Amino acid sequence: MRNLQVQITGMTCSACSARIEKSLNKLEGVKTASVSLATSQASVQWEGATASEELVVERIRKLGYGAEILRGDGRNPAELETRAYRNRFIASALLSIPLFAAMAGHFLEPYGIHTPELFQVPLIQMILASVLLLYAGFPFYLGAYHALKQGMPNMDVLIAMSTAVAYFYSHYQAFKPGIGRMDAHVLHGHPPLYFDSIAMILVSVTLGKWLESIAKGNAARSLTSLRERRAQVVRVVRGSGRSTIPIGELAPGERFEVLSSEWVPLDGVILEGTAEADESLLTGEESVAVKRAGERVYAGTRLVSGRLQVQSDDRGSESRLSRMIAFVENAQHSKPKIERKVDRVAAFFVPSIIALSMLTFAGWWFRASPTEAVDPAMAVLLVACPCALGLATPISMLIGSSLALRSGIVVKEASKLEALSQANVFVFDKTGTLTIGKPAVSDIEASLLPPMTLLRLAAALEQASDHPLAQAVVREARARRLLLAPAKEVSEYPGRGITGIVEGKRVVLGRAAWLSEQGIAMPLSTSAGSDGSPHSVLHFAMDGKWRGTIRFRDQVRDDAGAAIAELARYGEIWMASGDRGEAAAKIAAKLGILNVRAELLPEQKLELLLELQKTGGRVVMIGDGANDSAALAAADVGISMAGGNEAALQAGDVVISAGKLSRVSEGYRIARRTMRNVKQNLTLALLYNAVMIPLAVFGLLDPRVACIGMASSSLMVVGNSLRLARRTTPAFRGNGS
């Protein structure tokens, strides 16, 4: 499966994005294609040899749009479109000055204010209007041609039709038989001309598109800042020499160097050096962490001081930063349910407006005269704005996902932001979620063998596991400088335990109930689980005999209480833990969680979620990706607490890269505000069209005012969306209020 990101220029409304998306999805080999009007980008996935980058770009260009592949090399094709709209607006405004002066002359002459007679000459007006159409109007005419050719009319068609009607009708009125002259007599008996309307249309539309493209660029700034941090070169260390090479030439396992104030180009393990590192780009946390030999460091991290030598363990396209960018790009190209509904309505919008304009013209023709029918028909074409409707959802979703990203919350799909806003049940895993996920060994009880022997054998077995308790056992053994032999025939059973051969002995480590299922006789106090200990416990057996326990302590996250208190205002709070009942109950009591299920296997966590969903719950599952991946996948929204856990980065629909539980409640707030903003935008767009279109039909709207309204409606929606970005997410409050 291959993925491709394409920057598209020339789209004007949701009909454009829908047409491109429909065409790309018809290409052989393309699995999915999604086009975002908000980002002016296409995301294409294909497999096999039938589709290619060249074929995708060629198909988009055949539809009449510009297309350029995004390669992450720092170039931004969207800026070219912004400059193009700016240039067209400036040229349109300058060429329109004489036409606007002529229009003003009609209104100002009674007050003794005169405009130059040259500006009133129809031939001069026609020449200026012709230049305007050829330069500023050409992209719209080209877009209209391709749209009609594909049978999917868009906003370009409305603009092209209205300006064409204004141009040819004005040409006819100025030079029809009986007038015969092309001079300044227009002020005294010349029929009304619409060359100034052409100027007003093109100036308004190009200004609107210019400002809209600027706003979309501002909305996407968070993702742009991530892309800009992807390094293109790396300082490789080979022998005693150092050289700078393209990042793609560095092989996994090679050593590279990072100096103070530089950005880490690739993920890897620190071999030498100590440095203070700023990871805020990845986590949203404005703090500096000390990095030492043996620790991991990620691309997108900036060294504040010190220097490091790092062993690369991937290529640039496989780094955590690249995966985060891919997740966010997917979210910004995917569509929530509400947007797909709007797209279905928008598909019929332009054809309906064209039909309504024709009916309006016919009605005024029979009611009044052909001359009086032109204004209302043009006004209908001009005032209707599918662009506002098409931008209502994606621009808010773009800003919402960017706002989340700045807080270290990575939303993988736009639909999950929508689902998160509707959640009313929040289910938390315990270890690694409500707790910091770094348990420590607190006590070792051994029977018939030394405690350090038990620890050494257990750690040797757990080396292959990523489970937090397994890692705690290994850390404890290494801290005590125990030599760990390699384990053989290792089998891990999620939620139960692990088995293998260590130093020639069959070793089993896991839950008491599971060891009993293996036929291992357990002491009564431990098999019943009634020792009253609030700590997590693993039982150890060797060659079929119980030989002791390892107990762990874990620390509750500092922000857990406040996060739980805030989310409890919006829905039920549950804890679903695989840990012992006593340990789970103690944590739940401390955090005020009333609904607790403990000693759950992974499949039992899944069953709990399905039960809650059957009773009408819209369930959010919050876990760390260990033993709860099935539950994360089954939930309406799965949120994984990544921190430094690579597996958690892949799990869930939303990733809390900072590893802060407060980000869960913050993400929920962002989701609710985003969807509220979407509904406001849709209300504004629908209300605008519902009010303005009837006014145009009944002849109460001048075409000049109509074209200003069309441009203003899009800016109104974009402006309301940007209000979401300006409202910074409130700092997380410790009291949860």
N, C-alpha and C positions, 0 to 999 in steps of 0.2 A: 504494500500500500504506500503510495506517494502522496505528499501534501504540497500544495502550491498556493501562494498568496499573490494576488494580482491587484495592482492599483489601477483603478478605472477612472477615466476623465470623461466628462460630457453628460453624466447622468443628471436629470433635472427633477425627477419625481419617482414615486414608488413603481409606476408602470415601467420605467426604464430598468430598475433593478429586477423587477419580476420578469421582464422579457429576457434579460441576460441570463438570469438563473434558469429559466425554463429551457433556453437554448443550450446552455452548458450541460444540463442534466440529460439532454438527448444524445450527447456525444457518446460513442461506444467506448466502454472501458471506464467511464466516469461513474463512481459510486455515489458521491454526493457533491453538490455544488450549492453554495450559499452566497448571496450577494447582499452586502449591507449598504444601504443608502447613506447611513450616518457616517461610515468610514470611507465610502467610495472604494470599497475593496471587495474582491471575490476570494472565497476560500474553496479550493477544489481538491477532492480526494479521488485518486484513480488507481487502478491496478491493471497489470498487463501491458502489452506493447502497443495497443491500438490507440491510446491517448498519449499526448505528450505536451510539454510546455508550449511548444510552437503552435500546436493545434488549438490549444485553449486560447492563446493570445490572438491567433488568426480569427477564431470564431467571434470573439468579442469585437475585433476591429471590423469584421464584415457587417456587424450590426450597427456600425456607425459610431463607435466609441473608441477612445484611446485606451490602450492597455500596456502596462509595463510590469514585469515580474519584480516582486519585492525580494531582494536577496540579502537584506540585513547588512548592507555595506555602508550605511550611514546616509545614503541619498534618500530624499523624500519627494517622490513624484507628485504628491498631493500639492506641494508648494507651487509647482508649475501651473496647476489649474487655478490656484488662488491668484497668481500673478496674471494669468490670462484673463480672468474675470475682472481684475483691477484695471488692466489695460483697456479692455473693451468698455468698461464703465467710463473711464476718463475720456476716451475718444468719443463715446456716445454723448457725454455731457457737453464737450466742446462743440461738436457738430450740431447739437440741439439748441444752443444759445439763440441763433437767429430764429428758429422755429418757435421757441418759447416766447421770444420777443414779439413775434407776429401774433401769437395767441394772446399775449398780454395787451397788445394794441387794441383788440376788440373791447376789452373791459376798461381800459384806461383812457381811451379817446374822449369819452364824455367829460372827463375831469381835466381835459386840456393837456394830457401827457401823450406825446406822439412817439412812435417807434419809426426807425428809418423805413422809407417806402420800399427800398430794395428788398427788405425782409418780407414784404407783403406780396412780392411778385410770385405767382404760382410756379413759374419755371425754376426760380431759385429754390423755392421750397421743395420741389420735386427732385432737383439734383441732390440737395442735402439729404432728403429722405432716402434716395437711391443709394447714396454712399453709406448711410446708416444701415440699410438692409444688407448691403453686400458685406460690410465688415462686422458690425455687432450682431446682425441678424442671421448671418450665414450658419453658425453652429446650430441655431434652432431650426432652420429650414432643412439642414442636413439630417438632424435628428428626427424631424417630422417625416422626411422621406423614408428613412430606414424603419421608423415605427409603423408607418402605413404599409410599407412593403411586407413587414412581418405580421400585419393584421392586428397590431397591439398599440393603438393610439395612446400618446402620453401628453404631458404638458407642452412639449415642443409643438405638437399639432395645434393646440389651442393658440399658442403665441403666433405660429406661422399663419394660421387661418385669419386671426384678427388683424395682424399687420398687413397681410395680403389684401384683405377686404378694404382696409383703410387706404392702402396705397392705390389700388386700381379704381376704387370709387372716387377718391379725390382727383385722380388723373382724369376721370370721365367728367366730373363736375367742373374742373378747371378749363378743360379744352373741348367741351361738347359744342356742337353747332349752336350758334346763337350768341356765344360769348366771343370767340374768335380772337381775342387778344390776351396776352400773357403779361400784363403790367399791373400797376398799382390800383387799378379800378376795383380790386377785391374788397376794399373797404366800403364800397358804395354799390352793392348789388350783386357781388359775386356770391354764389352759393357757399355754404360752409365747407371747408376743406378739413381733412383729417391727417395731413402730413405731421402736424404737431402731436397728434395722438400716437403716431408711429414712434416719434422721439420719446414721448412719455413712457410708452410701453417698454422700449429697449433700455432706456435709462433706469427705469424702476426695476426691471427684471435683472439687469446686469449688476446693479447696486445690491439688490437682494441676494443674488447668488454669490457675489464677492463677500459680503458680510457673513453669509451662511457658511461659506467655505472656511472663513477665518474662525468662526465659532466651532465648527466641527474639528478643526485642527487643535483649538484650545481644549476641547473636550477629550481628545485622544492623547493629550500631552503625557499622561502617566505611562501609557504604553510606548510612546515615542522615547521617553527617557530610558525605559528598559532596553529598547532596541539600540539606542545610542551607546549603551554600556557594553554591548557585545564587542569584544576585542577583535581586531583584524590581524594583529601581529602579536608575537610572544617572544620574550628573551630566553632562548634555550641555553642550558648549560651542558656542554659536551666536553668531558675531560676538564682541562683547566681553562678552556676558552668559553666565551659567551658571544652569541650572535642573535640578531633579530630576524625572525623568519615569519612567513604567513602562518596564521594559526592552524590552517588545514594541514600543514606539513609536519606538525608535531605529533608524534606517535604516542598512544597511551603507554604509560610507564616511563616516559622521558622526564627529565628534570628541567624545571624552568624557574626563573628568578623574578621576584616582585620587590620593588624598592618603595620607600616611603612616598606617599602621595599618589602612588600608581593604583590602577584597578587590577584586581586579580582576573586574568583572562580565562582560566579554566578551573574546573573542580579538581581537587586533589588532596593528598595527605602531606602535611608539613614535615619535611625531613630535617631542616635546620632553621634556626632563627626564632626570634620572638618579636611579635609586633602587636600594636593596637589596631584593631580593624573596625571599620564602620560598615555594618550590615544593613543599614536602614533601607536601602533600595530593595532588599529581599524580604525584610521582616516588618518594615514600617516603624521599627523601634529606633528612636533617636538616642542611641547609646553606643558606647565603644566597648568592644570585647577584646580581651587579651588572648592572642593565639600563640600556641606553643607547639613544639615538635610532637608529632604523634596525633595531633588534632586535624580535623578536616577543615578546609577552607573552600569557599564557593566563588565561582565567577559572579561578578556584580558587587563584590566586596572591595572597599577601598582601604588601603593601609594608611592610617593616620600617622603612624611612626614605626620605625623599625624596618627590617628587611627579612624576607623569607625565601627559602628554596623549597619548592613544592614538586612532588611527583604526580604527574598528570594521570588520571584514571579514566579519561574519556576524551572525546573530540568536542570541539566547540558546539556542534549541533546537538550534543547529548548532555550538555551541562544542565544543572538545576535552573539556571537563569533562562536557558533556551526553552526548557520545558514549561516554565512559568509563562514565558511569552506566548508559547503555543496554546496554553490553556486560555489565556486572556483573549488571544486572537479568535479562538474558537467561540468564546462567549460573545464576543462582539459581532461575529458573523452569524451565530445561531439566532433563532427567532423564538420568543415566547409565544404561548397560545394566543394571547391577545393581539400580537402583531400579525399572526397568520390570519386571524379573523378580519383585521383591518385590510390586509392585502387582498382578500377576496372581495371586499367592498370596493376597494380602489380600482380593481380590474374593470369594473363596470362604470366607474366615475366619468372618465373622459368621453367614452362613446355616448353616455347619457347626456352630458353637457352639450356635445355637438348636436345631438338630436333636439335638445331643448332650445338651442340657439336657432336652429332651422324653424322650429315651430313658432318661436317668438317672432322671427322675421315674417313668416307667413301670416301670423295673427295681426301684426301691425300693418302689413301690406293691405289686408282686406279691411281693417278697421280705419286706417288713416291713408297712408300713401307709401310708395317704395322708399321715398327719401326719409320719411320718419321711421321706417322699419330698420334702417341701418344702425342707428345708435343703440337701441335695446339689444339687437342681435349681437353686436360687437361687445357690449357691456357684459352679456351673459358669458361669452367666450373668455373675456378677460378677468372677470371677478372670481370665477370658479378656481379653486386652488387645490389640486390633488397633492401638491408638494407638502402643504401643511399637514394633511392627513397622513401622508407617507412618512414624514419625519417625526410625528407625534410620539411614536413608541421607540424607534431605534436610537434617537438622539439621547433620550432619557436613560435607556439601558446602557448606552455607551458611557455616559457620565457616571451612572451608578456603579458599573463595574470598575471604572477608573478610580472612583472615590474609594471603593473597597480595596483596590490594589494598593493605594497609598497607605492604607492601614494594615497592610500585610495579610489581606484576605483575597485569595485567588478564587474567582468564580469561573467554573469551567464551561457552563452553559447558561445562556440568558434565561431559559425556561426555569432554571433552578433558582434564580433570583426572584422570579415571579412566585414560585412555589414556596420559597422561604418566607415571603411576605404574608402568606396565608396560613402559616403553621400555627397549630394550637396544642401540640404535644411535643415535648423535648425530652429525649431519652439519652442519658449520659452513661458511658462506660466509666469505670472507676480508675483502674490503673492506667496511668499515662494520659488521662483526660482530666478528671477531678483532682488527681494527684499529679505531681510533677513528672512522674514516669521514670524516675531514677531511684528505684528502691535500693536500699542497702541491707546487707546481711546484719541482723541484730543478734542472732543467737544460733548456735549449732548444738544440737543434742545428738550424741552418738552412742550406739550400743554395740559393744564387743569389737570396736575399732577406734583408733584415735580420731578426734574431731578433724584434725588437719588432713588425715587420710580420706575421710568422708568428703571434705571440701575439695581435695585434689581430684578425686574420681568424679565428683559431680561437675566440677568446672571443666574437666576434660570432655565430658559428655555434652555440656551445654555450649561449647565453643561454636558449634554449627548453628545455634539458634539465635534469632533476633528478638525473642521475647524479653521484655524488661527484666523479669526475674532471672532469666538465664544470664543476661548481661551482668546483673548484679553479682551472681555467683562467680562469674569469670573475673570481674573486677576485684572481688575480695581475694580470690586465689592469687592473682597477680600482685596485689598489694602485699601479700604475705610471701611473695617470691617463691611460690610453689611451681615446680616444673610440671607441665601438663603434657601427657602423652596423647597422641592422636587417637580418636575414637573410631571404631569400625561399625559397620552395619547399623548406622544411626537411623532411627525412625521417630519422627515427631508427630504427635497426635494433638492437634489444636484443641485447647481447652481442657486437656487431660494430662498430658505429660510427654516424656521422651524416654527412649530406650536405646541401648547400644552396647558394644563390647569395648571395655576399657581395661587395659593391662591384663587381658585374657579373662576378665570377669564380666558376666551379664549384669549391667547396671540399669536400674529403673528409677526415674525421678518424676514425681508428679503429685496429683491430688490423691487423698486417702481413699476415696471411693473407687478411683480408677485402679489403684494398686490392689484393692480388694478384688476387683474384677479379674485381675491377673492371677488370682489364687494366692496372693501374698497375705499371710496372717498379720493383722495390725493390732497393736496394743489397744485395749478397750477405750482409753481416754482419747486417743487420736482417731480411731476409726469412727467413733461417734461424733467427733468434731466438737466435743463439749469441754475442751480445756479452757475455754473462756478467753483465749488470747485474741486481741483485736488485730493482730498482725497477720499478714499473708504467710502461708506455710507450704513448703514442699517436703514430701516424704521421700526418703531414700531407701532403696532396697538393693541388695547384691546377691546374685545367685539364688533368687527366690526367697530371700529372708529380709524382713524389715530391719534396717540398721540405724535409723535415726531420722531427724528432721532438720530443716534449715528454715529459720524464721526471718522475716524481712520487715523493715519499717519503711514507710513512704510518707512524704510530706504533702499535705493538701496545698494546692496552688493558692497563693495569696489573694488572687482576684476571684476565686471560685464562689465565695459567699455572695459577693456583690452581683456577679453574673447570674447566679441562680435566682437571687431576689428580684432582679429586673425581669428576667424571662418568666418568672412565676406570675407576673402581672398580666401576661398574655396567654398563658396556657398551663397545662399540667406538666409537672416535672417528675421524671422517673429516673431511677438508677438501675441499670442492668449490668450486673457484674458476674464474672466467673469466679470471683474470690469467695472465701468462706463467709458465712452469714454474719459472724461476729465482726469481722473486719469491715464488711460492707455497711452494717448497721451503725457502727461507730462513725464512719465518714458521713453517712446520710444524716445522722442526728446532728452532727457538727454543722452541716450546711443547710439544715431545715428541709431536707427532702423526705416526703412522707411515703412515696410509692417506691418500694425497694424490692428488687428480685436479685437474689444472690445464688452462687454456685451454679450458674447457667453455662451450659455448653454453647458453642457458637450457633448450633442449629436451634437451641432453645431461645437465644436472643432473637433470632429471626422469627420464631413463632410468636414471641411477645409483640414484636412490631406488627405482624400481620393481625394479631388480635386487636391491637389499638386502632389499626386502620379500618377493621371491620366495624368498629363502633363509631366511625365517623371522624376519627382522628387524622389530621394532616401532620404526619410525624417527621420530626427532624431527629436523626441519630447522630450523636457526637461521640467519636471514638478516635483511636490512634492507629487504626489499620491492623492491629495485632489481635487475632481471634474475633474480630467483629466485621470483617470485610463483607460477609454475606448480608449482615444487618445494614451496613452502610449502603450497599447496593439496593436493598429492598425498600429503604426509607424513601419518603417523598423527597427529602433532601438529606444526603449524607455529608457530614462535616468531619473532616479528619484534621487532627492536631499534628501538624508535621514536625515542627521544631527541627531537629537534625535527622529525623527519621526519613530515609529515602522511600521506604515502602508506603508510608503515610502520604507522601507527596502524590502517589499514583492513586491512592484510595479516595473515595468520596467524590461528591460533586463540588464541594467547596473545600479549599485547603487553607487552614490558618497557619501561614508560614512562620509567623512570629512565635507560635506555641503558647499564646496567651489566651486564657479562657474568656477574658473580657472581650476579645475580638468576636466571639460568638454572638453576644448580645449586641455588639456594635454592628456586626453584619446584618443582624435582624432589623436593627433600626434603619440601616441604609436601604435594605430591601423594601421596607414599608414606605419610606420616603420616596424611593424611586418609583414604585407602582402608583403612589398617590400623585406624583408628578406626571406619570404617563396618562392617568385618567384626566388630570387637569388639561393636558395638551389635547387629548381627544375631544374633550368638551369644548375647548376653544376652537378647534378646527371645525367641528361639526356645527357649532353655534354660528361661527362666521359664515359658513356656506348656507346654513338654513336661513339666515337673515339677509345676506347680501344677494343671493341668487334671485329670490322673489322681487327684490327692489329693482334688479336689472331687468327682469322679465316685464315688469309693469312700467318701464321707462323712467324710473325715478333715480337712475344712476347714470351719470355721464361716463362715457368710456374712459376718459382721462382719470377720473376718480377710481374707476374700476381697476385699472392696471396698478394704481398705487395700492389699492386694497389687496390685490393678489400678492404683491411683493411683501406687503406689511404682514399678511397672515402667516407667511412662513417665518418671518423674523420674530413675530409674536410667539410662535411655538418654540423656536430656538432660544429666544430670550428667557422664556419661562423655564426651559430645561437648564440653561446656564445658571439660573437662580439656585438650582439644586447643588451645583458645584460650588457656588459662593457660600452656601450655608455649610460651614465646616462641621464635621461630625463632632458632637460635644465630647469633651474628655470624659473618660469613664470615671464615674463617681463611686467612691468606696462604699457609700451607704445604699447604693442601688437605686436611688431615687431619680 
